[in-house]
Amino acid sequence: MSLQGKIAIVTGGARGIGAGIVTALCKEGAKVAFNYVSPSSQPTASALVTSLHNSGHSAISIHADLSTPTAPQTIIEATLSAFQTTQIDILINNAGAGGNQPLEEVTPASYTHLMDINVRAVIFMTQAVLPHLPPRGGGRIINLSSISARGGYPTQSVYAASKAAVEGLTRVWATELGHKYGVTVNAVNPGPVDTDMYQAAGPVHLARMEEENKKVPAGQRCGMPGDVADVVVFLAEERSRSGG
């Protein structure tokens, strides 16, 4: 198993792409902590942990809302305590909020909510993990962006801006944190992926994404969480090391 003994955090890991990433990391031997937000997600998070434990893997779920400033430290402390460690090898900034609004309907509240989760939480979750990265290098930070960062899709002003910000953060950190901490920093930009959030986007957005799916050369289909998880696992492995 390529990640045997590694400690990983996946934000927003109870369902969808996040759950796929949690499962894939565990199968490669990592010990994985993930957070969920709403109490209604607790049964789903617990079921995922139980399933992984029954398969011989190690995972914990943490109730923490990344729209609050205290969430990153809560997640870090719970992870270190649960796995009896001082080190975190892998951080997957997966948690995100979606939103499709014409520019005329964007409000300060909707803007703040989406940017707090998609941008601010990524910044401060990453900041919180820095003191716990492997002291001799080899850590991994992987951010989930989206094709919307560059797609120019109508009604995605704030969402697209937030994902473009994640791309910008990734490029800066790849140099800044790479040189200082010996960590690699990458972003994964999924297209349409069949998740609860995708299905809840509404008929207009779904119809638009179906047209995008037809352009995929290999499969002409919507992506699945496992497709994204495979890419994330590769980026978390030693074979994706800097200069490799």
C-alpha positions in Angstrom: 0.0 0.0 0.0 1.6 3.2 -1.2 0.4 5.4 1.7 1.0 3.0 4.5 1.3 4.9 7.8 0.6 8.3 6.4 -1.8 10.6 8.2 -4.3 12.5 6.0 -7.0 15.1 6.4 -9.8 15.4 3.9 -12.2 18.4 4.4 -15.8 17.7 3.4 -15.3 13.9 3.3 -18.7 12.5 4.3 -20.2 12.3 0.8 -19.5 12.8 -2.9 -16.0 13.4 -4.1 -14.8 13.7 -0.6 -16.0 10.3 0.4 -14.4 8.8 -2.7 -11.1 10.4 -1.7 -11.3 9.2 1.9 -12.0 5.7 0.8 -9.2 5.7 -1.8 -6.6 7.0 0.7 -7.6 4.4 3.3 -7.3 1.6 0.7 -3.7 2.8 0.1 -2.9 2.5 3.9 -3.4 6.1 5.1 -5.1 6.9 8.3 -7.7 9.5 7.4 -9.6 12.2 9.3 -12.5 14.0 7.6 -15.0 16.6 8.7 -18.7 17.0 8.0 -20.8 20.1 8.6 -24.4 19.6 9.4 -25.9 17.2 12.0 -27.9 15.6 9.2 -24.6 14.4 7.7 -23.6 12.6 10.9 -25.2 9.3 10.0 -23.6 9.3 6.6 -20.2 10.1 8.1 -20.5 7.4 10.7 -21.6 4.9 8.2 -18.5 5.6 6.1 -16.2 5.3 9.1 -17.8 2.0 10.1 -17.5 0.6 6.6 -13.8 1.5 6.5 -13.2 0.1 9.9 -14.9 -3.2 8.9 -12.5 -3.4 6.0 -9.5 -3.0 8.2 -8.9 0.7 7.6 -8.5 3.6 10.0 -10.7 6.7 9.7 -12.4 9.2 11.9 -15.1 11.8 11.3 -15.1 15.2 12.9 -18.1 17.6 13.2 -16.7 21.0 12.2 -18.1 23.8 10.0 -15.3 25.3 7.9 -17.3 28.5 7.5 -16.3 29.3 11.1 -12.8 30.5 12.0 -12.2 27.9 14.6 -12.8 24.9 12.4 -9.3 24.3 11.1 -7.8 24.0 14.6 -10.6 21.8 15.7 -9.9 19.4 12.8 -6.2 19.5 13.4 -6.4 18.8 17.1 -8.9 16.0 16.7 -6.7 14.3 14.0 -3.6 14.5 16.1 -5.4 13.1 19.2 -7.2 10.3 17.4 -4.1 9.0 15.6 -1.7 9.7 18.5 0.7 11.7 16.3 2.3 15.1 15.9 2.5 14.9 12.1 0.1 15.3 9.3 1.4 14.1 5.9 -1.5 14.9 3.5 -4.1 17.7 3.4 -6.9 17.5 0.9 -8.8 20.8 0.7 -12.0 19.3 -0.8 -14.8 21.0 1.1 -16.7 23.4 -1.1 -20.0 25.1 -1.6 -21.7 25.4 -5.0 -23.8 28.2 -6.3 -25.5 29.3 -9.5 -26.9 32.9 -9.5 -27.2 35.5 -12.2 -25.0 38.5 -11.3 -28.2 40.5 -10.7 -29.1 38.1 -7.8 -25.8 37.9 -6.0 -26.1 39.3 -2.5 -23.4 40.1 0.1 -24.6 37.2 2.1 -24.5 34.6 -0.7 -21.0 36.0 -1.7 -19.7 35.8 1.8 -21.0 32.2 2.4 -19.5 30.8 -0.7 -16.1 32.6 -0.4 -15.8 31.7 3.2 -16.0 28.0 2.5 -14.3 27.9 -0.9 -11.4 30.3 -0.3 -11.0 31.5 3.3 -11.3 27.9 4.7 -8.7 26.7 2.2 -6.3 29.4 3.3 -6.6 28.9 7.0 -6.9 25.1 6.9 -3.6 25.1 5.0 -2.1 27.6 7.4 -3.1 25.4 10.4 -1.5 22.3 9.0 1.9 23.8 8.3 3.4 23.3 11.8 2.6 19.6 11.5 4.0 18.8 8.1 6.8 16.2 7.9 10.0 18.0 9.2 12.1 16.5 6.4 9.7 17.3 3.6 7.5 15.0 1.6 4.2 16.4 2.7 1.3 16.8 0.2 -1.4 19.6 -0.1 -4.0 19.0 -2.8 -6.7 21.5 -3.5 -10.0 20.8 -5.3 -10.8 23.5 -7.8 -13.1 23.1 -10.8 -13.3 23.6 -14.6 -15.6 26.5 -13.7 -12.4 28.5 -12.7 -11.8 28.9 -16.5 -15.1 27.9 -18.1 -16.9 31.2 -18.3 -20.2 29.5 -17.5 -23.2 32.0 -17.0 -24.6 32.3 -13.5 -21.3 31.2 -11.8 -19.8 34.6 -11.1 -18.9 34.0 -7.5 -18.4 30.2 -7.7 -16.0 30.7 -10.7 -14.1 33.4 -8.9 -13.7 31.3 -5.8 -12.3 28.4 -7.8 -10.0 30.7 -9.8 -8.8 31.9 -6.4 -8.0 28.3 -5.4 -5.9 27.9 -8.6 -4.0 31.1 -7.7 -3.4 29.9 -4.1 -2.1 26.6 -5.4 0.4 28.3 -7.7 1.7 30.6 -5.0 2.0 27.8 -2.4 3.7 25.4 -4.8 6.6 27.9 -4.7 6.3 29.5 -1.3 5.5 26.3 0.7 7.5 24.0 -1.5 10.7 25.9 -0.9 10.1 26.4 2.9 8.5 23.0 3.9 9.4 20.6 1.1 5.7 20.0 0.4 4.1 19.6 -3.0 1.0 21.6 -3.7 -1.4 20.7 -6.5 -4.9 21.4 -7.7 -7.3 19.1 -9.3 -10.0 20.7 -11.5 -12.9 18.2 -12.0 -15.5 18.7 -14.6 -19.1 17.4 -14.0 -19.0 14.7 -11.3 -22.1 12.8 -10.3 -22.6 13.8 -6.7 -25.5 15.1 -4.5 -24.3 18.7 -5.1 -24.2 18.2 -8.8 -27.7 16.7 -8.9 -29.0 19.6 -6.8 -27.7 22.3 -9.1 -31.0 22.6 -10.9 -32.3 21.7 -14.4 -30.6 24.6 -16.3 -27.2 23.8 -14.9 -27.7 20.0 -15.4 -28.7 20.5 -19.0 -25.6 22.6 -19.6 -23.3 20.0 -18.0 -24.9 17.3 -20.1 -23.7 19.2 -23.2 -20.2 19.3 -21.6 -20.3 15.6 -21.0 -20.9 14.9 -24.7 -17.6 16.6 -25.4 -15.6 14.2 -23.3 -13.6 12.1 -25.9 -13.1 8.9 -23.9 -16.5 8.3 -22.3 -19.0 11.0 -23.1 -20.2 10.7 -19.6 -20.3 12.5 -16.2 -17.4 11.8 -14.0 -17.6 9.7 -10.8 -16.1 10.4 -7.4 -13.6 7.5 -7.9 -12.3 9.1 -11.1 -11.2 12.2 -9.1 -10.0 10.1 -6.1 -7.6 8.2 -8.3 -5.9 11.5 -9.4 -5.8 12.7 -5.8 -4.2 9.4 -4.6 -1.5 9.7 -7.3 -0.7 13.2 -6.2 -0.5 12.1 -2.6 2.0 9.3 -3.4 5.8 9.4 -3.4 5.8 8.9 -7.2 4.4 12.4 -7.6 7.3 13.9 -5.7 8.8 17.2 -6.9 11.1 16.6 -9.8 9.9 13.1 -10.4 
